[in-house]
Amino acid sequence: MELLTLLLGLLVSAVLCFYTWSSMYRPQNLPPGPIPLPVLGNLLQLKTGQMVDSLQQMHQKYGDVYTLYLGPRRVVVLCGYEAVKEALVDQGEDFGIRGHLPVVDLYFQGHGVAFSNGDRWKQMRRFSVVTLKNFGMRKRSIEERIKEETRCLMEEFRKTNGAPFSPVFYFKQAVSNIICSIVFGQRYRYGDADFRRLMQIIDDIFQSMSSFWGQLFDIFDKVLRHLPGPHHRTHRFLCELEEFVKERIEADKKTLNLDSPRHILDSFMIRMEEEKHNPSTHFTLKNLITNTLVLFVAGTEGISMTLRHAFLLLLKYPDIKSKVQEEIDRVIGRHRVPGPEDQPSMPYTQAVIHEIHRFPNVLPMNLPHAAAKDTEFRGFTIPKGTDVFPVLTSVLNDSKYFPDPYTFDPNRFLDENGSFKKNEAFMVFSAGIRVCPGEGIARLEIFLFLTILLQNFDITSPVAPEDLDISTQMVGFSNAPPPYEISFIPR
């Protein structure tokens, strides 16, 4: 009897496994890809902690468009400039909705500009783009806020007296102060204990997303969301950050002037007041909090990470650094503060900044997209709701558009006359209708921080240039540089 029960159990298990496998992989005119295992999908073919490298290797085998299974989750992967451009630009409406990212979806639940869809996304994006543009044109513009923060950062660097230090916290707080100024209307002192804790929370969010448990949650979220464990750390850190935002909202409510918004929080709360009788409005407290979190985290992490890469690369290639400083001295001099109007006269600096964006590729995987409907793409049928990964690293390393892509070479952005040359495959901020709404601010910040700091300081490292490691490591969404120390020496 026990043997019969065992055999029956094995038979049922086999039938369930076969059903799961066949439902995952039944022929549907999907793009080609590796055959998945039941339940696990193609997980055994992915290197632990090396998702991007694994996807690039599959790209070599299966082509620019292929199907992959992360456990039971079906994903279509797009590689190379032409495939990504066809999907995000030429068929932008078909691939314009946000895909699943379970490790943060549990918190955002389809709210906020980065993780919403449909009419909610359209309203949140329109509000974000217009508000950022409006604050950029005011008397105290975004440019002035960046210059003010750069002056504060230089004062901190002068206090080091040329001693080497890790720049991570300084860049993170400087960049975060700019977004705090735009969103909350204030900046924080360097060394402020509460603000240091906020910076640590952001680090914790990205570290927990990158951890084994965070990645496991992204694959088996339907089961794990109901079970306790370390896979819920990202959600807890986001809730902790939410408390900071709520405190700012409550403080600003007391002094809110409906006729004169001081910052983005004010602007959103004014819209909430204007639409409080509209039952279908998306200007709600939940969207206020989630929108603010996205602006705060993205405006801190992405740009500060780019600055960390920038100065590491300039330490690695001192000749390139010297050429940028020579152009700064020639075009601007030592006494006038650089401004965005100087960029057209500084082709080499522009080329270096573009290569700084391209080479480390801070957001290598992009955020996931999804098919808005059953979509025909390059002769394949991608079912509605299928997650789509446009791999930006494969675009920025596409040898057809960037020859010798794994070499740091700013000259690729210069023509034969030394003038700056655009490259259509430069998709650092994604493309199409989901392109990053903060692209303009990010570009301005990198230009001003880089030129003002190099105008006033020389940089050195306790490690010889040839021994500096410039490899990257995936942390959360981002490619992070290895730790390093740098000295800022007044010129």
Secondary structure, DSSP 8 states (H G I E B T S, - for coil): -HHHHHHHHHHHHHHHHHHHHHHHHS--S-------BTTTBTGGGS-TT-HHHHHHHHHHHH-SEEEEEETTEEEEEE-SHHHHHIIIIITTTTT-EE---HHHHHHHTT-STTT--HHHHHHHHHHHHHHHHHHHTSSS-HHHHHHHHHHHHHHHHHTTTT--B--HHHHHHHHHHHHHHHHTS----TT-HHHHHHHHHHHHHHHHHHSHHHHHHHHSHHHHTTS-SGGGHHHHHHHHHHHHHHHHHHHHHTT--TT---SHHHHHHHHHHHTTT-TT-S--HHHHHHHHHHHHHHHHHHHHHHHHHHHHHHHH-HHHHHHHHHHHHHHTTTTS---GGGGGG-HHHHHHHHHHHHTT-SSTT---EE-SSSEEETTEEE-TT-EEEE-HHHHHT-TTTSSSTTS--GGGGB-TTS-B---TT--TT--GGGS-TTHHHHHHHHHHHHHHHHHHEEEE-SS-GGG-----EEETTEEE-----BEEEE-
